[in-house]
Amino acid sequence: MAGDPASPPGPTHSPRPCPICRRPSSARNHPFCTPRCADVDLHRWLVGSYAVAAEEEDAPSEDDEAGSTG
């Protein structure tokens, strides 16, 4: 029944293209179109082609670790 809260929602994947080859993504391999594209993406993460930007924090000094309030 349409509008019934117990009925499952519509498609769960977005209409965006595959991030590797730009073909339409498939629900089974979302967000990729095929397992091959998913494997290509995994390989890129594993070899370091992708990186998450982060700011390095300064190492805490001995005073900071001791809880000194100054």
Long-range contacts (C-beta under 8 A, 24 or more apart in sequence): none
